[in-house]
């Protein structure tokens, strides 16, 4: 075989190989316009863009439209098929929820009443000073103690008259185990006029009652059952009045 025949044969094989590489079977459609299989879109019938026998440059759109991605072979659809068709199928990133507050209500202890806050474990970050075993916030407003006259002062002798205030004092214990609330009903009595402290008007009586009850509440044990707690609270307040203001003659009782 001479050289010309060999070169002609090589040329024929090259042309045949090039044609085979670009050969497609069936019609070609824009991605998403087939009626079945990967890339199928709405509609009952496919709309062909061109076929392997169409005239013009290979891959040209005979409709004269803009650039459109054409899928003439299955491998061209692989990337599209692997992606979710809409945002609802897109996996979302897992974001764990914040853990629940182990000490609800402890962030803002200011307010009327007494709050016992445990500073151990999960609640330690809410304590005003690090390292404290516990924290007690007590604020009994003097307006809680409304004194009314039960015995009028006749103005005779060194002392006279009597007055009392009935009230409910609120308590709250906050710890990692939860929040517990209760109230104690107390009755505070004292003379209107005393020998050693002089006249005790309702305003002065309320201020003294606020002072004593706050001091006693700050040292109470909040772990006690409410009934026992209230009995001990009233007894401790009664003893505090007698110790701090011996000449007042005040008393504190709990029903």
C-alpha positions as CSV (number, residue, x, y, z in Angstrom):
1,X,0.0,0.0,0.0
2,X,1.5,3.3,-1.0
3,X,1.7,6.4,1.2
4,X,-1.3,8.1,-0.5
5,X,-3.6,5.3,0.3
6,X,-2.4,5.1,3.9
7,X,-3.0,8.9,4.4
8,X,-6.4,8.7,2.8
9,X,-7.4,5.8,5.1
10,X,-6.3,7.7,8.2
11,X,-8.3,10.8,7.0
12,X,-11.4,8.6,6.5
13,X,-11.1,7.1,10.0
14,X,-10.6,10.5,11.6
15,X,-13.7,11.9,9.9
16,X,-15.7,8.9,11.0
17,X,-14.5,9.2,14.6
18,X,-15.4,12.9,14.7
19,X,-18.9,12.2,13.4
20,X,-19.4,9.4,15.9
21,X,-18.4,11.6,18.9
22,X,-21.0,14.2,17.9
23,X,-23.8,11.8,17.1
24,X,-27.0,11.9,19.1
25,X,-30.0,9.7,19.1
26,X,-33.4,11.1,18.9
27,X,-34.5,14.7,19.4
28,X,-32.6,17.3,21.5
29,X,-34.5,19.5,24.0
30,X,-33.7,22.4,26.3
31,X,-33.2,21.1,29.8
32,X,-36.5,20.8,31.6
33,X,-38.7,20.4,28.5
34,X,-38.9,16.6,28.3
35,X,-42.1,14.9,29.3
36,X,-40.5,12.0,31.2
37,X,-37.3,11.1,32.8
38,X,-34.7,13.5,34.1
39,X,-35.2,17.1,33.1
40,X,-38.9,16.6,32.3
41,X,-41.1,19.7,32.7
42,X,-44.7,20.6,32.4
43,X,-46.7,19.8,29.2
44,X,-47.8,16.7,27.5
45,X,-45.4,16.7,24.5
46,X,-41.8,17.7,24.1
47,X,-40.9,20.6,22.0
48,X,-37.9,19.7,19.9
49,X,-35.2,22.4,19.2
50,X,-33.3,20.5,16.6
51,X,-32.4,16.9,15.7
52,X,-29.2,15.3,14.6
53,X,-30.3,15.8,11.0
54,X,-31.1,19.5,11.4
55,X,-29.3,21.9,9.1
56,X,-26.9,24.5,10.3
57,X,-24.2,24.4,12.8
58,X,-24.3,21.6,15.3
59,X,-25.9,22.8,18.5
60,X,-27.5,25.9,17.0
61,X,-31.0,26.9,17.9
62,X,-33.1,27.0,14.7
63,X,-35.7,29.0,16.5
64,X,-33.4,32.0,16.7
65,X,-33.8,32.4,20.5
66,X,-31.1,33.3,23.0
67,X,-28.7,31.0,24.5
68,X,-30.3,27.9,26.0
69,X,-28.7,24.9,27.5
70,X,-29.4,21.9,25.2
71,X,-29.3,18.3,26.5
72,X,-28.7,15.9,23.7
73,X,-27.1,13.2,25.8
74,X,-28.0,11.7,29.1
75,X,-24.7,12.6,30.7
76,X,-25.4,16.3,30.2
77,X,-28.4,16.0,32.6
78,X,-26.5,14.3,35.5
79,X,-25.6,17.5,37.3
80,X,-29.1,18.9,37.0
81,X,-30.7,15.6,38.2
82,X,-28.6,15.5,41.3
83,X,-29.7,18.9,42.4
84,X,-33.1,19.4,44.2
85,X,-35.8,20.8,41.8
86,X,-36.9,23.4,44.3
87,X,-36.0,25.1,47.6
88,X,-38.3,22.8,49.6
89,X,-36.0,19.9,48.8
90,X,-32.8,21.7,49.8
91,X,-31.5,20.3,53.1
92,X,-31.4,22.9,55.8
93,X,-28.6,23.4,58.3
94,X,-29.5,22.0,61.8
95,X,-29.5,24.7,64.4
96,X,-29.9,23.3,67.9
97,X,-32.3,25.3,70.1
98,X,-31.0,27.2,73.1
99,X,-31.3,25.2,76.3
100,X,-34.2,26.2,78.5
101,X,-33.4,28.6,81.3
102,X,-32.7,26.5,84.3
103,X,-33.6,29.4,86.7
104,X,-36.6,31.2,85.1
105,X,-37.5,34.4,86.8
106,X,-34.1,34.8,88.4
107,X,-32.8,37.4,85.9
108,X,-34.9,40.1,87.4
109,X,-35.4,39.7,91.2
110,X,-36.3,43.3,91.8
111,X,-39.8,43.8,93.0
112,X,-42.1,43.7,96.0
113,X,-41.6,40.6,98.2
114,X,-38.8,38.3,99.1
115,X,-36.8,36.2,96.5
116,X,-34.5,33.4,97.6
117,X,-32.1,32.6,94.7
118,X,-29.9,29.5,94.8
119,X,-26.5,30.3,93.4
120,X,-25.3,26.8,92.9
121,X,-25.1,24.9,89.6
122,X,-27.0,26.3,86.7
123,X,-28.1,29.4,88.5
124,X,-24.6,30.6,89.6
125,X,-24.3,33.0,86.6
126,X,-27.3,34.9,87.8
127,X,-26.0,35.7,91.2
128,X,-24.8,39.3,91.9
129,X,-21.5,38.2,93.3
130,X,-19.6,35.0,92.2
131,X,-19.0,32.4,94.8
132,X,-22.0,33.1,96.9
133,X,-23.9,30.2,98.3
134,X,-27.2,31.9,97.9
135,X,-28.7,35.4,97.4
136,X,-31.8,36.9,99.0
137,X,-33.6,39.9,97.7
138,X,-36.2,41.4,100.1
139,X,-38.3,44.4,99.5
140,X,-41.5,44.8,101.5
141,X,-42.9,48.2,100.8
142,X,-44.3,50.2,103.8
143,X,-47.6,50.6,101.9
144,X,-48.2,46.8,102.6
145,X,-48.7,47.7,106.2
146,X,-51.9,49.7,106.6
147,X,-52.5,50.3,110.3
148,X,-56.0,50.9,111.6
149,X,-57.0,51.9,115.1
150,X,-58.5,49.2,117.2
151,X,-58.5,51.0,120.5
152,X,-58.5,54.8,120.6
153,X,-56.0,56.7,122.6
154,X,-57.8,58.6,125.4
155,X,-54.6,60.6,126.1
156,X,-54.4,59.5,129.7
157,X,-51.4,57.9,131.3
158,X,-48.0,57.2,129.8
159,X,-49.3,55.0,126.9
160,X,-52.6,54.5,125.2
161,X,-54.5,53.3,122.2
162,X,-53.8,50.3,120.0
163,X,-53.5,49.7,116.2
164,X,-52.9,46.8,113.9
165,X,-52.1,45.9,110.3
166,X,-53.1,42.7,108.5
167,X,-51.2,41.9,105.4
168,X,-49.9,39.1,103.1
169,X,-46.2,39.0,102.3
170,X,-45.1,37.2,99.1
171,X,-42.1,34.9,99.0
172,X,-40.4,33.1,96.0
173,X,-37.6,30.5,95.8
174,X,-35.7,30.2,92.5
175,X,-33.3,27.3,91.9
176,X,-32.3,24.8,89.2
177,X,-35.2,22.6,90.4
178,X,-37.7,25.3,89.5
179,X,-39.6,28.2,91.0
180,X,-41.8,28.0,94.2
181,X,-44.0,30.8,95.4
182,X,-46.1,31.3,98.5
183,X,-47.4,34.0,100.8
184,X,-47.6,34.5,104.6
185,X,-50.5,36.2,106.3
186,X,-49.4,38.2,109.3
187,X,-50.9,40.6,111.8
188,X,-48.8,43.2,113.5
189,X,-50.1,45.1,116.5
190,X,-48.6,48.0,118.5
191,X,-49.7,50.9,120.8
192,X,-50.5,54.3,119.3
193,X,-48.6,56.0,122.1
194,X,-45.8,54.6,124.1
195,X,-43.9,55.6,127.2
196,X,-40.4,55.2,125.8
197,X,-40.9,55.9,122.1
198,X,-43.7,58.4,122.2
199,X,-46.4,58.7,119.5
200,X,-46.4,55.9,116.9
201,X,-48.7,57.1,114.1
202,X,-49.7,54.8,111.3
203,X,-46.9,55.9,109.0
204,X,-44.3,55.3,111.7
205,X,-45.8,52.0,112.5
206,X,-45.6,50.9,108.8
207,X,-42.0,51.9,108.6
208,X,-41.1,49.9,111.7
209,X,-43.0,46.9,110.3
210,X,-41.2,47.1,107.0
211,X,-37.8,47.3,108.7
212,X,-38.4,44.2,111.0
213,X,-40.0,42.0,108.4
214,X,-37.2,42.6,105.8
215,X,-34.5,41.8,108.4
216,X,-36.2,38.6,109.4
217,X,-37.0,37.5,105.8
218,X,-33.4,37.8,104.8
219,X,-32.3,35.1,107.2
220,X,-35.2,32.6,106.8
221,X,-34.8,29.1,105.3
222,X,-36.8,29.0,102.1
223,X,-36.6,25.2,102.0
224,X,-39.2,24.9,104.7
225,X,-42.8,24.0,103.8
226,X,-44.9,27.1,103.4
227,X,-47.0,26.5,106.5
228,X,-44.0,26.0,108.8
229,X,-42.1,28.8,107.1
230,X,-44.9,31.3,107.9
231,X,-45.2,30.3,111.5
232,X,-41.5,30.6,112.0
233,X,-41.4,33.9,110.2
234,X,-44.1,35.4,112.4
235,X,-42.4,34.1,115.5
236,X,-39.0,35.5,114.4
237,X,-40.6,38.9,113.6
238,X,-42.3,39.1,117.0
239,X,-38.9,38.3,118.7
240,X,-37.1,40.9,116.6
241,X,-39.6,43.6,117.6
242,X,-39.2,42.8,121.3
243,X,-35.3,42.7,121.0
244,X,-34.8,45.8,118.9
245,X,-37.6,48.0,120.2
246,X,-38.1,46.8,123.8
247,X,-40.3,49.8,124.7
248,X,-42.6,49.6,121.7
249,X,-44.8,46.7,122.9
250,X,-45.4,45.3,119.3
251,X,-46.4,41.8,118.5
252,X,-46.6,39.7,115.3
253,X,-48.9,36.7,114.9
254,X,-49.8,34.3,112.0
255,X,-53.3,32.7,111.6
